[in-house]
Amino acid sequence: MTSPTIVWFRLDLRLADNPALHTTATRGGPVLPLFVWSPEEEAPWAPGAASRWWLHHSLAALDAQLRARGSRLIVRRGASLPTLLELVRETGARAVCWNLRIEPAIRARDASVERALTGEGCEVRAFHSALLHEPEAVQTRGGAGPFRVFTPFWRACLALPDPPTPSPPPETLPAPARWPASLPLDALELLPRLSWADGFRPLWQPGETGARARLEQFLAEGLERYGETRDRPDWAGTSRLSPHLHFGEISPRQVWHAVRAAAERRGWSRARWRQSVFLTELGWREFAHHLLHHFPHTTDAPLREEFARFPWRRDAALLRAWQRGRTGYPIVDAGLRELWATGWMHNRVRMIVASFLVKDLLLPWQEGARWFWDTLVDADLANNTLGWQWSAGCGADAAPFFRIFNPVLQGRKFDPNGDYVRRWCPELAALPDTWIHEPDRAPADVLQRAGVALGKTYPTPVVNHTIAREVALEAFAGLRRVPSPRSTRPVTQRAKGS
């Protein structure tokens, strides 16, 4: 009988378009699906609290799908290499397959695991499955180094052949004669002990089935008008696929080909659907991973080295006010309250609250990145890093530091009727539209009729935006007056191919 093969699941919690699983299922022999909970190996970016909530439910959904095919998920806890070696010795497995990840700590871990398994006589096969194209496939002309600007990067992606057609899920998976021991999922203690995640349940369906349903609904209802609706937090105009993509419950190749099929049914030309705003957003995800692959230090340090000297403040009270949505700027507060209640925040609002943290409060972008990491269900190291460095003006293709969002004007533009603010800041709900985005400037009689007592029922602004903007610009001007050191070369590490 052919010896078993271990399929090591990580951020690829799906059966369809899963190269490691597909290859194992077609080679013959028993398949041993394995998940190892080893957060210490991902330090300092181990999954945050909201991510752990999602992971618990996603693993439960994956196990149910495997059981429907005569298999099951083996769950273990502990260091990855000893756990894998133990399972190899228990079962006589002679091969281990997995899908690659690009996070710096995981790349280093995987390299050492591969060496050790190979030394034990195990065949190791690793596959690319998390991106449209392998990181090394997208290159600047003449090999001048990695891209730092999105537009030429995405143009280079579109010049490559279309991603391969996704593989279907296996109908059955050969089981071993005897299943190895497995921990119950609850033993991983992923769920919060307190009920702060209660608001997540009605909004999300973690797992491959939920991902597919979310994509199909968006293609049917949102794709046509995505370019017009995506910036309005008061509308349901986005796909909300980001957590499903992060956990690998659906692959970007599946999204690409589903968009293509939906566009062709509508009679769109090839040029139109390939250049659509929605696929371009998928391109930004690719760009984020491209940057993390080539510049792994940027999770904690700015890509533009001169920003290491930026005079950030250290103010715990201001940071806490921002985290709690108590800044006195309604669009900012609404976004941070939405985040706490749902584990998600609209992308336009993410940019607004990030600009406010780093440019109005002058607090380090790393503080915002850490808060998002712990509270977002779609916390993704590459996307989180790109987003915060973009907002702080210190990364690749970043917004210029002098581009400072006015939170009042941003609120008026993207939440013109105040519906988003009224939902998440209900203490302001009775204010008329004229004042909903700047209650501190409303006449006293208007505030009284609306039941708003500034400083009591709703905070007064923690900073004056006009003054804060001038302070930020002066800090940036001082930074520019200091000569910057020579740039370091990017760290490039070739990932193992399939």
PyMOL commands that set and color helices and strands:
alter all, ss='L'
color gray80, all
select helices_A, chain A and resi 19-27+39-42+49-67+80-91+104-119+135-137+141-143+150-159+185-188+208-221+226-229+242-246+252-265+270-274+277-294+296-299+305-309+316-324+330-342+347-360+365-375+381-392+407-414+419-424+426-428+433-435+439-441+444-450+465-481
alter helices_A, ss='H'
color red, helices_A
select strands_A, chain A and resi 5-9+31-37+74-77+95-99+123-127
alter strands_A, ss='S'
color yellow, strands_A
deselect
rebuild
show_as cartoon
